[in-house]
Structure formats: structure tokens, C-alpha cells
Amino acid sequence: MTWTSGQRYLAEFLGTFGLLLSVTGAAVLSLNADQGLVFNARVMLISFSLGLGVIGMVYAFGDVSGAHFNPAITIGMWLAGRTKGRDVVPYIVAQVLGGILAVGVVAGIAYGSTPLWNSATSSGVALASQGYSGNGSPYTVALGSVFLLEVVLTFFLVFVVLLATREEGFAKNLAPLGIGFTLIMTNLIAIPIDGASVNPARSFAPALLTAFSSSTRWAITQDWLFWVAPIIGGILAAGIERAFRNRSA
């Protein structure tokens, strides 16, 4: 594949931006002396559990459906011409229903222990929902900051998916690893801020079930952000991906 000078320069710009976002974001946005090692260990546990789980699911279902598992990725793939328009809504419905079932299973397991259930459905946790202004996070972070975070991190996730899974990609068989580790990066940065979404299906499921299972309503009322911001990130990724298409074809 022959790359133009503009594509090489843009790659250096985006690569350096992503690199500094990863290291500075993880270093600065996780600062909270009051949380300590237990909180930091939990961030690591959640991040790697999600990333490794995605790696396994992408290897399992990548050849079947493309292994989106995320409405923002589906929309990005559609705008990039990699998913048929007629599949967008069914994909998103399937993702949302799968998410609800998964969180329902976890809730059912937690329900077997009163202390665990009380902790899982407490006002600050809400079945691990994402939020802003002190909800779903140890910080009180403004809506605008959380919105920007979700747009930027989802952009990088969808962008990596789009480039890593191209037929002409040099490491297509390793794409699940790249996607999984990018997801780990997004969670290491975002969990201390808003609980880390970058996936509307991930946020909607716990928010919906919490609204039905307890008196906590903040998660469902704030869930709009975790649809709008990730989808904007996915749209931006689809637009930038076009700049990296082979000009020699």
C-alpha cells in the first residue's frame, strides 16, 4: 500500500495525540489520594476484565457479525461503508438486549447476597452505571468534561476498530488484541471520571435495570450522554478513517 505525505503526517499527529492522551490521561485523571490502592486495583480489574473479554468475543464472533458489540462501532462501520444500512438497527437492538441480559444475570447473582446486593444497587453505584456530577465516580466532574471524554475515547476505540479490521491491514488477525487493549486504555483513563462507557449498550443496561430495581434514578436520567457522546465519537472516527484509504487504488 502506498501512503501519501498527508496521510503519513496525519498518522503521526493522531498517533502522538493518542499516546499522550493515554499516558497523561491515566496519570492525571486517576489522581485521588482519598481512594488509595483498593480503588486503583478495582480500576485495573474492571479495565482488564473488559478488555480481555472483548478479545475473546471478537475472536469468537468476528467472522460472523464483525463483532461490534457497541452501537457506536456499528454506526461508525456503517458510515465507513463496512456495514449494510439494513443491519444497523437490528445490530443495535441485539447489542442492547444482550447488555440487559448480561447485567440482569450479574444482578441475579448479586441478589443472592444481601450485603453485595445493597452495595451493587446503592445510590453511588447503581449496578456499575456511568454518570457525571458525582454519580458513578469518586469525583464530581461536570457534564461538559464527561461529554468530551466520552467523545474522544470512543473516537479512538472506533478508529482502531476501523483501521485494524481492514482487509488490507498488515495485522488483521491481531485486530482483536489491538481492540481489546485500546478498550483497556479507555477504561483506565475514564473509570475514575465517569465509570467509563464508550459504549451506549454498556451504559443503558445497568441504568435501565437500576431504575426498575431501586429508587435510584440518576443513571437513567443521565444515560442520554452515554448515547450521544459515543455516537459522535464513532461518527468522527468514520470521517477520519476516510483520510487513510489507499489513494493508489
Order of alpha helices (4+ residues) and beta strands (2+ residues): alpha-alpha-alpha-alpha-alpha-alpha-alpha-alpha-alpha-alpha
